[in-house]
Amino acid sequence: MSRLPITVSFEGDQGDVAVLTVRGDLDGEFAVHLDRITDRLLATNFDGDVILDLNEMGEIHARARRAMYRTHELLTARGHRLSSRPPTPDIW
C-alpha cells in the first residue's frame, strides 16, 4: 500500500492553519488528493489559511499546478491565503 502524497495537520492557536505536507512528485495523483482535501476543508467551513509544505516535493506537473491554483482561488474568494513552505514565488 502506497503512502498518500499529502498529509494534513493543523497549527495555530485555534487550529486555524491547515498544513498540507507533500511528498514526492506533484502529479495527477497529487492533484486529485489536493482537490478532495480542499473541497473537504471548505465543506466543513474551515475558517483559516492553508500552507503547502513542499520540503519533500519532487517535480511539479501541469495538472498539479492547476489544482494548486484552484485551491488558491477558492481560498482567496473566502478571504484566506494559500502559501508554501519554503516560500516559493510564483508557484500558482
mmCIF file as gemmi writes it, N, C-alpha and C atoms, coordinates in Angstrom:
data_model
loop_
_atom_site.group_PDB
_atom_site.id
_atom_site.type_symbol
_atom_site.label_atom_id
_atom_site.label_alt_id
_atom_site.label_comp_id
_atom_site.label_asym_id
_atom_site.label_entity_id
_atom_site.label_seq_id
_atom_site.pdbx_PDB_ins_code
_atom_site.Cartn_x
_atom_site.Cartn_y
_atom_site.Cartn_z
_atom_site.occupancy
_atom_site.B_iso_or_equiv
_atom_site.pdbx_formal_charge
_atom_site.auth_seq_id
_atom_site.auth_asym_id
_atom_site.pdbx_PDB_model_num
ATOM 1 N N . MET Axp A 1 ? 0.853 -1.18 0 1 0 ? 1 A 1
ATOM 2 C CA . MET Axp A 1 ? 0 0 0 1 0 ? 1 A 1
ATOM 3 C C . MET Axp A 1 ? 0.894 1.237 0 1 0 ? 1 A 1
ATOM 4 N N . SER Axp A 2 ? 0.632 2.133 -0.925 1 0 ? 2 A 1
ATOM 5 C CA . SER Axp A 2 ? 1.459 3.337 -1.016 1 0 ? 2 A 1
ATOM 6 C C . SER Axp A 2 ? 0.948 4.416 -0.078 1 0 ? 2 A 1
ATOM 7 N N . ARG Axp A 3 ? 1.865 5.268 0.282 1 0 ? 3 A 1
ATOM 8 C CA . ARG Axp A 3 ? 1.527 6.402 1.147 1 0 ? 3 A 1
ATOM 9 C C . ARG Axp A 3 ? 0.831 7.478 0.35 1 0 ? 3 A 1
ATOM 10 N N . LEU Axp A 4 ? -0.137 8.127 0.955 1 0 ? 4 A 1
ATOM 11 C CA . LEU Axp A 4 ? -0.789 9.244 0.278 1 0 ? 4 A 1
ATOM 12 C C . LEU Axp A 4 ? 0.224 10.353 0.044 1 0 ? 4 A 1
ATOM 13 N N . PRO Axp A 5 ? 0.089 11.076 -1.064 1 0 ? 5 A 1
ATOM 14 C CA . PRO Axp A 5 ? 1.052 12.129 -1.364 1 0 ? 5 A 1
ATOM 15 C C . PRO Axp A 5 ? 0.881 13.381 -0.506 1 0 ? 5 A 1
ATOM 16 N N . ILE Axp A 6 ? -0.194 13.447 0.283 1 0 ? 6 A 1
ATOM 17 C CA . ILE Axp A 6 ? -0.456 14.623 1.113 1 0 ? 6 A 1
ATOM 18 C C . ILE Axp A 6 ? -0.943 14.166 2.484 1 0 ? 6 A 1
ATOM 19 N N . THR Axp A 7 ? -0.391 14.763 3.533 1 0 ? 7 A 1
ATOM 20 C CA . THR Axp A 7 ? -0.948 14.583 4.868 1 0 ? 7 A 1
ATOM 21 C C . THR Axp A 7 ? -1.395 15.948 5.375 1 0 ? 7 A 1
ATOM 22 N N . VAL Axp A 8 ? -2.402 15.948 6.234 1 0 ? 8 A 1
ATOM 23 C CA . VAL Axp A 8 ? -2.98 17.19 6.737 1 0 ? 8 A 1
ATOM 24 C C . VAL Axp A 8 ? -2.766 17.265 8.239 1 0 ? 8 A 1
ATOM 25 N N . SER Axp A 9 ? -2.323 18.426 8.698 1 0 ? 9 A 1
ATOM 26 C CA . SER Axp A 9 ? -2.235 18.704 10.136 1 0 ? 9 A 1
ATOM 27 C C . SER Axp A 9 ? -2.707 20.14 10.343 1 0 ? 9 A 1
ATOM 28 N N . PHE Axp A 10 ? -2.957 20.482 11.588 1 0 ? 10 A 1
ATOM 29 C CA . PHE Axp A 10 ? -3.453 21.82 11.89 1 0 ? 10 A 1
ATOM 30 C C . PHE Axp A 10 ? -2.536 22.491 12.895 1 0 ? 10 A 1
ATOM 31 N N . GLU Axp A 11 ? -2.295 23.775 12.661 1 0 ? 11 A 1
ATOM 32 C CA . GLU Axp A 11 ? -1.439 24.586 13.523 1 0 ? 11 A 1
ATOM 33 C C . GLU Axp A 11 ? -2.183 25.842 13.92 1 0 ? 11 A 1
ATOM 34 N N . GLY Axp A 12 ? -1.534 26.671 14.701 1 0 ? 12 A 1
ATOM 35 C CA . GLY Axp A 12 ? -2.128 27.929 15.134 1 0 ? 12 A 1
ATOM 36 C C . GLY Axp A 12 ? -2.783 27.754 16.495 1 0 ? 12 A 1
ATOM 37 N N . ASP Axp A 13 ? -3.04 28.861 17.137 1 0 ? 13 A 1
ATOM 38 C CA . ASP Axp A 13 ? -3.623 28.841 18.476 1 0 ? 13 A 1
ATOM 39 C C . ASP Axp A 13 ? -4.952 28.111 18.527 1 0 ? 13 A 1
ATOM 40 N N . GLN Axp A 14 ? -5.719 28.19 17.452 1 0 ? 14 A 1
ATOM 41 C CA . GLN Axp A 14 ? -7.036 27.565 17.433 1 0 ? 14 A 1
ATOM 42 C C . GLN Axp A 14 ? -7.173 26.574 16.282 1 0 ? 14 A 1
ATOM 43 N N . GLY Axp A 15 ? -6.059 26.038 15.825 1 0 ? 15 A 1
ATOM 44 C CA . GLY Axp A 15 ? -6.091 25.094 14.723 1 0 ? 15 A 1
ATOM 45 C C . GLY Axp A 15 ? -6.586 25.706 13.442 1 0 ? 15 A 1
ATOM 46 N N . ASP Axp A 16 ? -6.305 26.996 13.285 1 0 ? 16 A 1
ATOM 47 C CA . ASP Axp A 16 ? -6.856 27.724 12.147 1 0 ? 16 A 1
ATOM 48 C C . ASP Axp A 16 ? -5.918 27.805 10.946 1 0 ? 16 A 1
ATOM 49 N N . VAL Axp A 17 ? -4.881 26.993 10.942 1 0 ? 17 A 1
ATOM 50 C CA . VAL Axp A 17 ? -3.982 26.907 9.797 1 0 ? 17 A 1
ATOM 51 C C . VAL Axp A 17 ? -3.856 25.426 9.439 1 0 ? 17 A 1
ATOM 52 N N . ALA Axp A 18 ? -4.266 25.088 8.231 1 0 ? 18 A 1
ATOM 53 C CA . ALA Axp A 18 ? -4.127 23.714 7.758 1 0 ? 18 A 1
ATOM 54 C C . ALA Axp A 18 ? -2.795 23.604 7.028 1 0 ? 18 A 1
ATOM 55 N N . VAL Axp A 19 ? -1.994 22.621 7.422 1 0 ? 19 A 1
ATOM 56 C CA . VAL Axp A 19 ? -0.707 22.384 6.773 1 0 ? 19 A 1
ATOM 57 C C . VAL Axp A 19 ? -0.827 21.096 5.973 1 0 ? 19 A 1
ATOM 58 N N . LEU Axp A 20 ? -0.63 21.211 4.673 1 0 ? 20 A 1
ATOM 59 C CA . LEU Axp A 20 ? -0.671 20.057 3.79 1 0 ? 20 A 1
ATOM 60 C C . LEU Axp A 20 ? 0.763 19.709 3.427 1 0 ? 20 A 1
ATOM 61 N N . THR Axp A 21 ? 1.252 18.61 3.968 1 0 ? 21 A 1
ATOM 62 C CA . THR Axp A 21 ? 2.63 18.197 3.722 1 0 ? 21 A 1
ATOM 63 C C . THR Axp A 21 ? 2.654 17.279 2.507 1 0 ? 21 A 1
ATOM 64 N N . VAL Axp A 22 ? 3.467 17.642 1.541 1 0 ? 22 A 1
ATOM 65 C CA . VAL Axp A 22 ? 3.527 16.959 0.257 1 0 ? 22 A 1
ATOM 66 C C . VAL Axp A 22 ? 4.807 16.14 0.183 1 0 ? 22 A 1
ATOM 67 N N . ARG Axp A 23 ? 4.688 14.907 -0.328 1 0 ? 23 A 1
ATOM 68 C CA . ARG Axp A 23 ? 5.86 14.058 -0.517 1 0 ? 23 A 1
ATOM 69 C C . ARG Axp A 23 ? 5.89 13.555 -1.955 1 0 ? 23 A 1
ATOM 70 N N . GLY Axp A 24 ? 7.039 13.653 -2.582 1 0 ? 24 A 1
ATOM 71 C CA . GLY Axp A 24 ? 7.195 13.12 -3.936 1 0 ? 24 A 1
ATOM 72 C C . GLY Axp A 24 ? 6.777 14.103 -5.014 1 0 ? 24 A 1
ATOM 73 N N . ASP Axp A 25 ? 6.534 13.537 -6.196 1 0 ? 25 A 1
ATOM 74 C CA . ASP Axp A 25 ? 6.17 14.361 -7.344 1 0 ? 25 A 1
ATOM 75 C C . ASP Axp A 25 ? 4.758 14.894 -7.205 1 0 ? 25 A 1
ATOM 76 N N . LEU Axp A 26 ? 4.56 16.116 -7.645 1 0 ? 26 A 1
ATOM 77 C CA . LEU Axp A 26 ? 3.239 16.724 -7.676 1 0 ? 26 A 1
ATOM 78 C C . LEU Axp A 26 ? 2.674 16.447 -9.06 1 0 ? 26 A 1
ATOM 79 N N . ASP Axp A 27 ? 1.917 15.356 -9.135 1 0 ? 27 A 1
ATOM 80 C CA . ASP Axp A 27 ? 1.421 14.873 -10.419 1 0 ? 27 A 1
ATOM 81 C C . ASP Axp A 27 ? -0.101 14.774 -10.388 1 0 ? 27 A 1
ATOM 82 N N . GLY Axp A 28 ? -0.668 13.973 -11.267 1 0 ? 28 A 1
ATOM 83 C CA . GLY Axp A 28 ? -2.107 13.812 -11.32 1 0 ? 28 A 1
ATOM 84 C C . GLY Axp A 28 ? -2.694 13.263 -10.036 1 0 ? 28 A 1
ATOM 85 N N . GLU Axp A 29 ? -2.014 12.306 -9.418 1 0 ? 29 A 1
ATOM 86 C CA . GLU Axp A 29 ? -2.49 11.739 -8.148 1 0 ? 29 A 1
ATOM 87 C C . GLU Axp A 29 ? -2.523 12.826 -7.066 1 0 ? 29 A 1
ATOM 88 N N . PHE Axp A 30 ? -1.475 13.63 -7.005 1 0 ? 30 A 1
ATOM 89 C CA . PHE Axp A 30 ? -1.443 14.742 -6.067 1 0 ? 30 A 1
ATOM 90 C C . PHE Axp A 30 ? -2.614 15.683 -6.32 1 0 ? 30 A 1
ATOM 91 N N . ALA Axp A 31 ? -2.868 16.01 -7.592 1 0 ? 31 A 1
ATOM 92 C CA . ALA Axp A 31 ? -3.934 16.947 -7.943 1 0 ? 31 A 1
ATOM 93 C C . ALA Axp A 31 ? -5.287 16.449 -7.444 1 0 ? 31 A 1
ATOM 94 N N . VAL Axp A 32 ? -5.561 15.165 -7.639 1 0 ? 32 A 1
ATOM 95 C CA . VAL Axp A 32 ? -6.828 14.587 -7.17 1 0 ? 32 A 1
ATOM 96 C C . VAL Axp A 32 ? -6.949 14.723 -5.658 1 0 ? 32 A 1
ATOM 97 N N . HIS Axp A 33 ? -5.896 14.383 -4.937 1 0 ? 33 A 1
ATOM 98 C CA . HIS Axp A 33 ? -5.92 14.482 -3.473 1 0 ? 33 A 1
ATOM 99 C C . HIS Axp A 33 ? -6.057 15.926 -3.009 1 0 ? 33 A 1
ATOM 100 N N . LEU Axp A 34 ? -5.348 16.846 -3.641 1 0 ? 34 A 1
ATOM 101 C CA . LEU Axp A 34 ? -5.443 18.25 -3.245 1 0 ? 34 A 1
ATOM 102 C C . LEU Axp A 34 ? -6.857 18.782 -3.47 1 0 ? 34 A 1
ATOM 103 N N . ASP Axp A 35 ? -7.447 18.451 -4.596 1 0 ? 35 A 1
ATOM 104 C CA . ASP Axp A 35 ? -8.825 18.888 -4.859 1 0 ? 35 A 1
ATOM 105 C C . ASP Axp A 35 ? -9.781 18.346 -3.802 1 0 ? 35 A 1
ATOM 106 N N . ARG Axp A 36 ? -9.639 17.067 -3.455 1 0 ? 36 A 1
ATOM 107 C CA . ARG Axp A 36 ? -10.524 16.463 -2.445 1 0 ? 36 A 1
ATOM 108 C C . ARG Axp A 36 ? -10.332 17.103 -1.074 1 0 ? 36 A 1
ATOM 109 N N . ILE Axp A 37 ? -9.083 17.318 -0.691 1 0 ? 37 A 1
ATOM 110 C CA . ILE Axp A 37 ? -8.806 17.924 0.616 1 0 ? 37 A 1
ATOM 111 C C . ILE Axp A 37 ? -9.347 19.352 0.656 1 0 ? 37 A 1
ATOM 112 N N . THR Axp A 38 ? -9.123 20.103 -0.408 1 0 ? 38 A 1
ATOM 113 C CA . THR Axp A 38 ? -9.641 21.478 -0.469 1 0 ? 38 A 1
ATOM 114 C C . THR Axp A 38 ? -11.153 21.481 -0.339 1 0 ? 38 A 1
ATOM 115 N N . ASP Axp A 39 ? -11.819 20.619 -1.092 1 0 ? 39 A 1
ATOM 116 C CA . ASP Axp A 39 ? -13.278 20.549 -1.033 1 0 ? 39 A 1
ATOM 117 C C . ASP Axp A 39 ? -13.77 20.176 0.36 1 0 ? 39 A 1
ATOM 118 N N . ARG Axp A 40 ? -13.094 19.238 1.003 1 0 ? 40 A 1
ATOM 119 C CA . ARG Axp A 40 ? -13.498 18.825 2.361 1 0 ? 40 A 1
ATOM 120 C C . ARG Axp A 40 ? -13.281 19.937 3.381 1 0 ? 40 A 1
ATOM 121 N N . LEU Axp A 41 ? -12.162 20.618 3.276 1 0 ? 41 A 1
ATOM 122 C CA . LEU Axp A 41 ? -11.912 21.737 4.197 1 0 ? 41 A 1
ATOM 123 C C . LEU Axp A 41 ? -13.007 22.792 4.067 1 0 ? 41 A 1
ATOM 124 N N . LEU Axp A 42 ? -13.339 23.136 2.838 1 0 ? 42 A 1
ATOM 125 C CA . LEU Axp A 42 ? -14.347 24.173 2.62 1 0 ? 42 A 1
ATOM 126 C C . LEU Axp A 42 ? -15.745 23.697 2.995 1 0 ? 42 A 1
ATOM 127 N N . ALA Axp A 43 ? -16.022 22.416 2.802 1 0 ? 43 A 1
ATOM 128 C CA . ALA Axp A 43 ? -17.334 21.867 3.161 1 0 ? 43 A 1
ATOM 129 C C . ALA Axp A 43 ? -17.554 21.859 4.672 1 0 ? 43 A 1
ATOM 130 N N . THR Axp A 44 ? -16.456 21.794 5.432 1 0 ? 44 A 1
ATOM 131 C CA . THR Axp A 44 ? -16.573 21.798 6.894 1 0 ? 44 A 1
ATOM 132 C C . THR Axp A 44 ? -16.509 23.211 7.452 1 0 ? 44 A 1
ATOM 133 N N . ASN Axp A 45 ? -16.566 24.199 6.558 1 0 ? 45 A 1
ATOM 134 C CA . ASN Axp A 45 ? -16.493 25.612 6.955 1 0 ? 45 A 1
ATOM 135 C C . ASN Axp A 45 ? -15.183 25.948 7.659 1 0 ? 45 A 1
ATOM 136 N N . PHE Axp A 46 ? -14.108 25.267 7.253 1 0 ? 46 A 1
ATOM 137 C CA . PHE Axp A 46 ? -12.784 25.607 7.773 1 0 ? 46 A 1
ATOM 138 C C . PHE Axp A 46 ? -12.553 27.088 7.542 1 0 ? 46 A 1
ATOM 139 N N . ASP Axp A 47 ? -12.141 27.784 8.576 1 0 ? 47 A 1
ATOM 140 C CA . ASP Axp A 47 ? -12.002 29.232 8.51 1 0 ? 47 A 1
ATOM 141 C C . ASP Axp A 47 ? -10.564 29.639 8.802 1 0 ? 47 A 1
ATOM 142 N N . GLY Axp A 48 ? -9.666 29.297 7.877 1 0 ? 48 A 1
ATOM 143 C CA . GLY Axp A 48 ? -8.271 29.63 8.104 1 0 ? 48 A 1
ATOM 144 C C . GLY Axp A 48 ? -7.472 29.572 6.822 1 0 ? 48 A 1
ATOM 145 N N . ASP Axp A 49 ? -6.179 29.736 6.96 1 0 ? 49 A 1
ATOM 146 C CA . ASP Axp A 49 ? -5.262 29.703 5.831 1 0 ? 49 A 1
ATOM 147 C C . ASP Axp A 49 ? -4.727 28.294 5.637 1 0 ? 49 A 1
ATOM 148 N N . VAL Axp A 50 ? -4.132 28.062 4.478 1 0 ? 50 A 1
ATOM 149 C CA . VAL Axp A 50 ? -3.556 26.764 4.152 1 0 ? 50 A 1
ATOM 150 C C . VAL Axp A 50 ? -2.108 26.965 3.74 1 0 ? 50 A 1
ATOM 151 N N . ILE Axp A 51 ? -1.25 26.105 4.259 1 0 ? 51 A 1
ATOM 152 C CA . ILE Axp A 51 ? 0.168 26.109 3.894 1 0 ? 51 A 1
ATOM 153 C C . ILE Axp A 51 ? 0.468 24.79 3.201 1 0 ? 51 A 1
ATOM 154 N N . LEU Axp A 52 ? 1.089 24.857 2.03 1 0 ? 52 A 1
ATOM 155 C CA . LEU Axp A 52 ? 1.613 23.667 1.371 1 0 ? 52 A 1
ATOM 156 C C . LEU Axp A 52 ? 3.066 23.524 1.796 1 0 ? 52 A 1
ATOM 157 N N . ASP Axp A 53 ? 3.373 22.454 2.528 1 0 ? 53 A 1
ATOM 158 C CA . ASP Axp A 53 ? 4.747 22.182 2.94 1 0 ? 53 A 1
ATOM 159 C C . ASP Axp A 53 ? 5.398 21.377 1.819 1 0 ? 53 A 1
ATOM 160 N N . LEU Axp A 54 ? 6.276 22.034 1.075 1 0 ? 54 A 1
ATOM 161 C CA . LEU Axp A 54 ? 6.881 21.451 -0.118 1 0 ? 54 A 1
ATOM 162 C C . LEU Axp A 54 ? 8.317 20.98 0.112 1 0 ? 54 A 1
ATOM 163 N N . ASN Axp A 55 ? 8.72 20.81 1.358 1 0 ? 55 A 1
ATOM 164 C CA . ASN Axp A 55 ? 10.095 20.434 1.659 1 0 ? 55 A 1
ATOM 165 C C . ASN Axp A 55 ? 10.488 19.082 1.088 1 0 ? 55 A 1
ATOM 166 N N . GLU Axp A 56 ? 9.524 18.166 0.896 1 0 ? 56 A 1
ATOM 167 C CA . GLU Axp A 56 ? 9.828 16.831 0.366 1 0 ? 56 A 1
ATOM 168 C C . GLU Axp A 56 ? 9.271 16.638 -1.045 1 0 ? 56 A 1
ATOM 169 N N . MET Axp A 57 ? 9.099 17.742 -1.757 1 0 ? 57 A 1
ATOM 170 C CA . MET Axp A 57 ? 8.49 17.73 -3.07 1 0 ? 57 A 1
ATOM 171 C C . MET Axp A 57 ? 9.488 17.33 -4.146 1 0 ? 57 A 1
ATOM 172 N N . GLY Axp A 58 ? 8.969 16.619 -5.154 1 0 ? 58 A 1
ATOM 173 C CA . GLY Axp A 58 ? 9.753 16.299 -6.348 1 0 ? 58 A 1
ATOM 174 C C . GLY Axp A 58 ? 9.399 17.276 -7.455 1 0 ? 58 A 1
ATOM 175 N N . GLU Axp A 59 ? 9.088 16.75 -8.62 1 0 ? 59 A 1
ATOM 176 C CA . GLU Axp A 59 ? 8.719 17.58 -9.77 1 0 ? 59 A 1
ATOM 177 C C . GLU Axp A 59 ? 7.28 18.067 -9.65 1 0 ? 59 A 1
ATOM 178 N N . ILE Axp A 60 ? 7.003 19.197 -10.309 1 0 ? 60 A 1
ATOM 179 C CA . ILE Axp A 60 ? 5.643 19.715 -10.363 1 0 ? 60 A 1
ATOM 180 C C . ILE Axp A 60 ? 5.124 19.567 -11.787 1 0 ? 60 A 1
ATOM 181 N N . HIS Axp A 61 ? 4.035 18.831 -11.936 1 0 ? 61 A 1
ATOM 182 C CA . HIS Axp A 61 ? 3.409 18.629 -13.241 1 0 ? 61 A 1
ATOM 183 C C . HIS Axp A 61 ? 2.298 19.656 -13.447 1 0 ? 61 A 1
ATOM 184 N N . ALA Axp A 62 ? 1.889 19.846 -14.696 1 0 ? 62 A 1
ATOM 185 C CA . ALA Axp A 62 ? 0.888 20.863 -15.038 1 0 ? 62 A 1
ATOM 186 C C . ALA Axp A 62 ? -0.433 20.649 -14.299 1 0 ? 62 A 1
ATOM 187 N N . ARG Axp A 63 ? -0.889 19.421 -14.192 1 0 ? 63 A 1
ATOM 188 C CA . ARG Axp A 63 ? -2.159 19.161 -13.51 1 0 ? 63 A 1
ATOM 189 C C . ARG Axp A 63 ? -2.093 19.57 -12.035 1 0 ? 63 A 1
ATOM 190 N N . ALA Axp A 64 ? -0.943 19.363 -11.416 1 0 ? 64 A 1
ATOM 191 C CA . ALA Axp A 64 ? -0.767 19.762 -10.021 1 0 ? 64 A 1
ATOM 192 C C . ALA Axp A 64 ? -0.795 21.282 -9.888 1 0 ? 64 A 1
ATOM 193 N N . ARG Axp A 65 ? -0.179 21.981 -10.828 1 0 ? 65 A 1
ATOM 194 C CA . ARG Axp A 65 ? -0.222 23.45 -10.802 1 0 ? 65 A 1
ATOM 195 C C . ARG Axp A 65 ? -1.656 23.957 -10.897 1 0 ? 65 A 1
ATOM 196 N N . ARG Axp A 66 ? -2.458 23.317 -11.758 1 0 ? 66 A 1
ATOM 197 C CA . ARG Axp A 66 ? -3.864 23.719 -11.881 1 0 ? 66 A 1
ATOM 198 C C . ARG Axp A 66 ? -4.609 23.477 -10.574 1 0 ? 66 A 1
ATOM 199 N N . ALA Axp A 67 ? -4.338 22.36 -9.905 1 0 ? 67 A 1
ATOM 200 C CA . ALA Axp A 67 ? -5.002 22.064 -8.633 1 0 ? 67 A 1
ATOM 201 C C . ALA Axp A 67 ? -4.585 23.067 -7.56 1 0 ? 67 A 1
ATOM 202 N N . MET Axp A 68 ? -3.31 23.44 -7.534 1 0 ? 68 A 1
ATOM 203 C CA . MET Axp A 68 ? -2.847 24.43 -6.56 1 0 ? 68 A 1
ATOM 204 C C . MET Axp A 68 ? -3.479 25.79 -6.847 1 0 ? 68 A 1
ATOM 205 N N . TYR Axp A 69 ? -3.585 26.143 -8.124 1 0 ? 69 A 1
ATOM 206 C CA . TYR Axp A 69 ? -4.212 27.412 -8.484 1 0 ? 69 A 1
ATOM 207 C C . TYR Axp A 69 ? -5.688 27.409 -8.085 1 0 ? 69 A 1
ATOM 208 N N . ARG Axp A 70 ? -6.37 26.295 -8.302 1 0 ? 70 A 1
ATOM 209 C CA . ARG Axp A 70 ? -7.777 26.174 -7.899 1 0 ? 70 A 1
ATOM 210 C C . ARG Axp A 70 ? -7.914 26.382 -6.392 1 0 ? 70 A 1
ATOM 211 N N . THR Axp A 71 ? -7.058 25.723 -5.62 1 0 ? 71 A 1
ATOM 212 C CA . THR Axp A 71 ? -7.087 25.876 -4.165 1 0 ? 71 A 1
ATOM 213 C C . THR Axp A 71 ? -6.85 27.329 -3.786 1 0 ? 71 A 1
ATOM 214 N N . HIS Axp A 72 ? -5.862 27.947 -4.411 1 0 ? 72 A 1
ATOM 215 C CA . HIS Axp A 72 ? -5.556 29.36 -4.17 1 0 ? 72 A 1
ATOM 216 C C . HIS Axp A 72 ? -6.784 30.234 -4.437 1 0 ? 72 A 1
ATOM 217 N N . GLU Axp A 73 ? -7.423 30.028 -5.571 1 0 ? 73 A 1
ATOM 218 C CA . GLU Axp A 73 ? -8.589 30.829 -5.94 1 0 ? 73 A 1
ATOM 219 C C . GLU Axp A 73 ? -9.754 30.629 -4.958 1 0 ? 73 A 1
ATOM 220 N N . LEU Axp A 74 ? -10.031 29.391 -4.585 1 0 ? 74 A 1
ATOM 221 C CA . LEU Axp A 74 ? -11.136 29.114 -3.656 1 0 ? 74 A 1
ATOM 222 C C . LEU Axp A 74 ? -10.888 29.746 -2.285 1 0 ? 74 A 1
ATOM 223 N N . LEU Axp A 75 ? -9.655 29.651 -1.803 1 0 ? 75 A 1
ATOM 224 C CA . LEU Axp A 75 ? -9.329 30.252 -0.501 1 0 ? 75 A 1
ATOM 225 C C . LEU Axp A 75 ? -9.379 31.768 -0.57 1 0 ? 75 A 1
ATOM 226 N N . THR Axp A 76 ? -8.821 32.336 -1.63 1 0 ? 76 A 1
ATOM 227 C CA . THR Axp A 76 ? -8.813 33.787 -1.786 1 0 ? 76 A 1
ATOM 228 C C . THR Axp A 76 ? -10.238 34.332 -1.828 1 0 ? 76 A 1
ATOM 229 N N . ALA Axp A 77 ? -11.129 33.634 -2.501 1 0 ? 77 A 1
ATOM 230 C CA . ALA Axp A 77 ? -12.529 34.065 -2.588 1 0 ? 77 A 1
ATOM 231 C C . ALA Axp A 77 ? -13.197 34.104 -1.215 1 0 ? 77 A 1
ATOM 232 N N . ARG Axp A 78 ? -12.652 33.345 -0.263 1 0 ? 78 A 1
ATOM 233 C CA . ARG Axp A 78 ? -13.2 33.302 1.097 1 0 ? 78 A 1
ATOM 234 C C . ARG Axp A 78 ? -12.379 34.134 2.087 1 0 ? 78 A 1
ATOM 235 N N . GLY Axp A 79 ? -11.43 34.903 1.535 1 0 ? 79 A 1
ATOM 236 C CA . GLY Axp A 79 ? -10.634 35.785 2.374 1 0 ? 79 A 1
ATOM 237 C C . GLY Axp A 79 ? -9.464 35.114 3.073 1 0 ? 79 A 1
ATOM 238 N N . HIS Axp A 80 ? -9.012 33.982 2.547 1 0 ? 80 A 1
ATOM 239 C CA . HIS Axp A 80 ? -7.899 33.254 3.154 1 0 ? 80 A 1
ATOM 240 C C . HIS Axp A 80 ? -6.743 33.143 2.178 1 0 ? 80 A 1
ATOM 241 N N . ARG Axp A 81 ? -5.627 32.595 2.659 1 0 ? 81 A 1
ATOM 242 C CA . ARG Axp A 81 ? -4.409 32.518 1.855 1 0 ? 81 A 1
ATOM 243 C C . ARG Axp A 81 ? -3.957 31.083 1.68 1 0 ? 81 A 1
ATOM 244 N N . LEU Axp A 82 ? -3.326 30.841 0.529 1 0 ? 82 A 1
ATOM 245 C CA . LEU Axp A 82 ? -2.563 29.625 0.309 1 0 ? 82 A 1
ATOM 246 C C . LEU Axp A 82 ? -1.12 30.064 0.19 1 0 ? 82 A 1
ATOM 247 N N . SER Axp A 83 ? -0.266 29.527 1.041 1 0 ? 83 A 1
ATOM 248 C CA . SER Axp A 83 ? 1.155 29.853 0.967 1 0 ? 83 A 1
ATOM 249 C C . SER Axp A 83 ? 1.943 28.553 0.962 1 0 ? 83 A 1
ATOM 250 N N . SER Axp A 84 ? 3.24 28.672 0.756 1 0 ? 84 A 1
ATOM 251 C CA . SER Axp A 84 ? 4.068 27.474 0.708 1 0 ? 84 A 1
ATOM 252 C C . SER Axp A 84 ? 5.219 27.585 1.686 1 0 ? 84 A 1
ATOM 253 N N . ARG Axp A 85 ? 5.708 26.433 2.042 1 0 ? 85 A 1
ATOM 254 C CA . ARG Axp A 85 ? 6.842 26.316 2.954 1 0 ? 85 A 1
ATOM 255 C C . ARG Axp A 85 ? 7.823 25.367 2.289 1 0 ? 85 A 1
ATOM 256 N N . PRO Axp A 86 ? 9.003 25.727 1.906 1 0 ? 86 A 1
ATOM 257 C CA . PRO Axp A 86 ? 9.548 27.075 1.969 1 0 ? 86 A 1
ATOM 258 C C . PRO Axp A 86 ? 8.826 27.971 0.963 1 0 ? 86 A 1
ATOM 259 N N . PRO Axp A 87 ? 8.94 29.277 1.158 1 0 ? 87 A 1
ATOM 260 C CA . PRO Axp A 87 ? 8.271 30.191 0.228 1 0 ? 87 A 1
ATOM 261 C C . PRO Axp A 87 ? 8.732 29.935 -1.21 1 0 ? 87 A 1
ATOM 262 N N . THR Axp A 88 ? 7.78 29.793 -2.093 1 0 ? 88 A 1
ATOM 263 C CA . THR Axp A 88 ? 8.06 29.519 -3.491 1 0 ? 88 A 1
ATOM 264 C C . THR Axp A 88 ? 7.345 30.556 -4.334 1 0 ? 88 A 1
ATOM 265 N N . PRO Axp A 89 ? 8.057 31.584 -4.78 1 0 ? 89 A 1
ATOM 266 C CA . PRO Axp A 89 ? 7.39 32.65 -5.545 1 0 ? 89 A 1
ATOM 267 C C . PRO Axp A 89 ? 6.803 32.13 -6.846 1 0 ? 89 A 1
ATOM 268 N N . ASP Axp A 90 ? 5.659 32.649 -7.185 1 0 ? 90 A 1
ATOM 269 C CA . ASP Axp A 90 ? 5.014 32.369 -8.468 1 0 ? 90 A 1
ATOM 270 C C . ASP Axp A 90 ? 4.699 30.903 -8.722 1 0 ? 90 A 1
ATOM 271 N N . ILE Axp A 91 ? 4.422 30.13 -7.656 1 0 ? 91 A 1
ATOM 272 C CA . ILE Axp A 91 ? 4.103 28.723 -7.877 1 0 ? 91 A 1
ATOM 273 C C . ILE Axp A 91 ? 2.688 28.558 -8.4 1 0 ? 91 A 1
ATOM 274 N N . TRP Axp A 92 ? 1.807 29.488 -8.069 1 0 ? 92 A 1
ATOM 275 C CA . TRP Axp A 92 ? 0.448 29.453 -8.612 1 0 ? 92 A 1
ATOM 276 C C . TRP Axp A 92 ? 0.101 30.809 -9.073 1 0 ? 92 A 1
